[in-house]
């Protein structure tokens, strides 16, 4: 009986060892979340755009756009787990502003801003599934404003400008799995105005906020 017990133990030992090794390997292969060096992501954004303030002209409120939408795409790469650099393209389209009475008649404006920025992010808790970050970007921005006749809706003239642009923001994101990221980001955006835009509206910059949801894929 004793020999039978020893024989059973010897036969089971390799199986137990194999099971232990399998368990260890399975544990090590459990999906690991968080950010890693030399990881690249593509991210898609969508949300709302809100002008920061209204202008005035001849005692009237001058809105070259009201609350609208924002959409964009970004490519980011982790140079360190807590630091990314990337490229960001974003468009903010503003809805029709209030009517304005001018010498030529009653008009309103619709406007939009397209930016292309080099961006950077600094993360808190980069190895966690849920992360906070601050972001900044610098590049170029194109803005236009269409002046439309309030009665007919016809476009009288389009003013536009290309100049420097920048943004500051913060975001929250979390891993849905090893490759997919979901989150939200808020930005304060600034774009310079020159040429026709500056001459017509008398301002050399335009500021607006964007609040967006994002979906990203790591590869």
DAFENHU-V926160 format. One record per residue. N is the residue number from 1. OMEGA is omega in degrees with one decimal (none if undefined). D_FIRST is the distance of its C-alpha to the first C-alpha in whole Angstrom. Layout:
n omega d_first
N OMEGA D_FIRST
N OMEGA D_FIRST
This chain:
n omega d_first
1 179.5 0
2 179.2 4
3 178.6 5
4 178.4 5
5 -179.7 6
6 179.3 9
7 178.9 10
8 179.5 11
9 -179.7 12
10 179.4 14
11 -178.0 15
12 -175.4 16
13 178.7 18
14 179.5 21
15 178.4 22
16 178.9 22
17 179.4 24
18 179.1 26
19 178.3 26
20 179.1 28
21 179.4 30
22 -179.9 31
23 179.6 32
24 -179.2 34
25 -179.9 36
26 179.2 37
27 -179.0 38
28 -178.9 40
29 175.6 42
30 -177.6 42
31 179.1 46
32 -177.1 48
33 -179.1 51
34 -175.9 54
35 -178.8 57
36 177.1 56
37 178.0 59
38 172.8 60
39 179.9 60
40 178.6 63
41 166.7 63
42 -175.3 66
43 178.3 67
44 -175.0 69
45 172.0 71
46 -179.2 73
47 -176.6 75
48 176.3 78
49 -176.4 81
50 175.9 84
51 -177.4 87
52 -177.2 87
53 178.8 91
54 174.0 94
55 177.1 97
56 179.1 101
57 -179.8 104
58 178.0 107
59 179.6 106
60 174.1 103
61 178.6 100
62 175.6 99
63 174.8 95
64 176.1 94
65 177.6 91
66 -176.8 89
67 -177.7 85
68 -176.9 84
69 176.6 81
70 178.5 79
71 -178.8 76
72 177.5 75
73 -179.2 73
74 171.4 71
75 -177.8 69
76 179.3 67
77 177.4 65
78 173.0 63
79 170.3 64
80 179.5 62
81 -176.0 59
82 -174.8 62
83 176.2 65
84 168.7 66
85 -177.8 70
86 177.3 71
87 -174.7 74
88 173.5 75
89 -175.0 77
90 174.8 78
91 175.3 81
92 178.6 83
93 -175.8 85
94 179.5 87
95 -175.6 89
96 176.2 92
97 179.3 94
98 176.7 97
99 179.9 100
100 179.2 103
101 179.0 107
102 178.9 108
103 -178.4 112
104 -178.9 111
105 -179.6 109
106 -176.5 106
107 168.6 103
108 -174.1 99
109 168.0 96
110 -173.7 93
111 178.1 91
112 179.3 88
113 173.4 86
114 -179.3 84
115 171.5 82
116 -170.6 80
117 164.3 79
118 -171.6 77
119 173.5 74
120 176.9 72
121 171.9 69
122 -173.5 67
123 163.3 64
124 180.0 62
125 -175.6 58
126 -177.9 58
127 -179.2 54
128 177.2 54
129 178.8 54
130 -171.5 58
131 171.4 60
132 177.3 64
133 169.4 66
134 -176.7 70
135 176.7 72
136 180.0 75
137 -179.6 77
138 179.7 81
139 -176.5 82
140 178.8 85
141 175.6 86
142 179.0 89
143 175.6 90
144 174.0 93
145 178.6 95
146 176.0 96
147 -176.8 100
148 174.0 100
149 -174.6 103
150 -176.8 102
151 -174.0 104
152 -176.1 103
153 179.1 100
154 177.8 101
155 177.9 100
156 -176.5 103
157 174.6 102
158 176.5 99
159 178.3 98
160 -175.6 95
161 172.6 94
162 -176.3 92
163 179.3 91
164 176.1 88
165 174.6 85
166 177.7 82
167 170.8 80
168 -178.1 77
169 177.0 75
170 -177.4 71
171 175.5 68
172 180.0 65
173 175.1 62
174 -178.4 59
175 171.2 56
176 171.3 55
177 -175.8 53
178 -173.7 52
179 -173.5 56
180 -178.6 58
181 175.4 60
182 -179.0 62
183 178.7 64
184 -177.9 68
185 175.0 71
186 -177.5 74
187 165.9 77
188 -173.0 80
189 179.2 82
190 175.6 86
191 178.8 88
192 178.3 91
193 178.1 94
194 177.5 97
195 -173.1 100
196 -178.3 101
197 -179.7 98
198 -179.5 99
199 -176.2 103
200 -170.9 103
201 175.3 100
202 177.8 101
203 -177.6 98
204 175.4 96
205 178.5 92
206 -179.3 90
207 178.0 87
208 178.4 85
209 170.7 81
210 175.1 78
211 -169.6 75
212 165.7 73
213 -179.6 69
214 175.7 67
215 -176.5 65
216 178.4 63
217 176.8 61
218 173.0 59
219 none 59
